[in-house]
Amino acid sequence: MPEADQDDERDQRDSGERDTGEPRDEVDRIVAAWSHERPDLDFAPLHVLSRVGRLAKHLDRARRDAFVASDLEQWEFDVLSALRRAGGPYELSPKALLQQTLVSSGAMTNRIDRLVARGLVERRTDPNDGRGVRARLTQAGGDAVDAAIERLLAAERRLLADLGPVDEQRLGDLLRRLSLTLGD
């Protein structure tokens, strides 16, 4: 056996890895190394949550690219998509936007101001309360958010391309259950 192959085999054996026939990723190598160093600990959570963290980085990159291609920042997409999801006439009160985007009222006022300046949103008087204000999606804002969501969905489809529909559904169900357990 060539020396390099012997070294790889020794490294695999020393790290506690077993040849299961499944492809190994960096998380497998990290867990194996930790298991070798600290056999007294159960590293099972790392198998799930380290992968979730690594996948989140891929998702962040895909989202950033989709929004940049649509000339939007993440926060702009968040506000515009909340308005778009509201349905016609595509408007919400600042309070409703706060609840959906989880930012402070000062931050929301600033965000609406900036979106108005870009022509993506307009302010209008609340028809039910003359003192109130509502933010309404403009045609340009609607076009921008529609383009961004199309790009985002295409990018997310690419991230999930190796999963079949059943596995994708199962993963979604498991993540929902975990999310609900954690209070989302």
N, C-alpha and C positions, 0 to 999 in steps of 0.2 A: 504494500500500500504506500503511495507517495506520502512524503513527510507532511505536506500541507493538509492532505486528507486526514492523516492521523491527528494532527493538531485540531482540526475542526471536530473530529469525533471526540477527542479528549475534552475540548471546550464544551461540547454539547453534554457529555456525560458529567463533567464537573459542575455545570450550571443546573443540573437536576432535570434537564429536558428529557422527555421521552419521545421517541419517534412514533407519533400517532398516525402519520400519513397526512395529517392536516397541515396546510401552510402555517408557518409561524410568523408572527409579527413582532414588532418591537416590545409590545406589552408582554407577550409570552417570554421574551428574553429578560425583561426587567423582573417579572414575577419569579422566573426561575433563579435569577441571581439572588434576589432577596430571600427566596425559600432556602437557598443553599446557605446564605449567611445567617438567617434567622428562622431555622426550621420550627421554632416554637410558636410562630405566628401564622395565622390563617390569612393568606393574601388574596382570597377569592374576590373581595370587593374591587381590587385593582383590575381584575379581568374585565369587569363591567365599566366602572367609572373612569378608569384611565382611558379606555377606548372612547367613552362618551366625550371626555375632554379633548381627545385628539380629533374626533369627528367634528366637534364644535369649531375647532380651528379651520377645518376644511369648509364648513358651512359659512363661517364668518368671511372667509376669503371669497367664496362663491357669491355671497350677498353683496359684499363690497364691490366686486367686479360688475355685478348686475346693476347696482345703483349708479356706479360711475358711468357705465355705458348709457344710462338713462339721464345723466346729468343731475343726479340727486344724491344727497347725503342720507345716511341711515335714518336720522331723526325726521328729515323731510318725508321720506317714504312712510314712516310710521304715522305721521299726521295725515298725509294725503290718503293713505290706505284706510285709515279710520273713517275719513269723510266718504271715500268711495264705497266702503262696505255699508255705510248708513243707508244707501239707496237714495233715489231721487227725493228731494232736490239736492242731495249730497251736501248736507250742512249739519253742523252740530254746534252746541254751545261750547264755550271754552271748558266748562265744568265736565261735560261729557267727554271731551278730548282728553282732559286730565285723567279721568278714570281709565281710559283706554291706553294711554301712553305712559302713565305712572311718572309724571314729572310735576314739579311745583307750579303753582299758578303764575309766578313770575317768569319761569322758563317758558310756559305755554304762551304767555303774552308775547314774549320775545320771538318765539317760533312763528306765531301767527303773523307778527309784524314782518318778519323776514320773508315768509311765504307770500304775503301781500306785495311786498316790494318786488318779488320775482314774477308776480302776475299769476301765481299758481292757486291762490286763494283770495277771496274777497270777503270783506266784513259787511254784514247787513244787520239792520235792526231786527230784533226778535219780534215777529208779528203778534206773539202772545204777551209780550212784555216790552213796551216801548223803551224801557231803560236797559234792557238786555241786548246782547250782541250775539250773533251767530257767525261762524266761519263757514263759507261756502266754497266748494271746489269750483274753479274756473274750468273752461274748456282745456286750456293749456295744462292745468293741474291734472285733470282727468286723463289727458293724453299721456302725460309723463308717468303717472302711477300705473296706467294700463300697460305701457311699454315695460316698466320696471318689473311688474308682476309676471309678465310673460317671460322676460329674461331670467328672473329668479326661478320660476318653475322649471325652465329648461335646464338651468344649472343644477337644481336639486334633483331632477330626474337623472342627470349624469352621475351624481353622487350615489344614487341608489340603483344604478343600472345593473349591478351584479346580483341584486336580490330579485327573486320572482315575486309576483303579486301576493302569494300566500305568506312568504317570509316578511315582505314589507308590511302587510297587515298585522302579522304577529308582533313584529318589532314595534309598530305604532301602538298596539294595544298594551304591550308591556311598559313602554315609556309613559303612556297615559296613566297607567295604574301607579307607577312610581311617582309621577308628577302630582297626582291627586293625593297620594300618601304624604308628600312633602308640603302640601298646602296650596297648590296652584289651582 
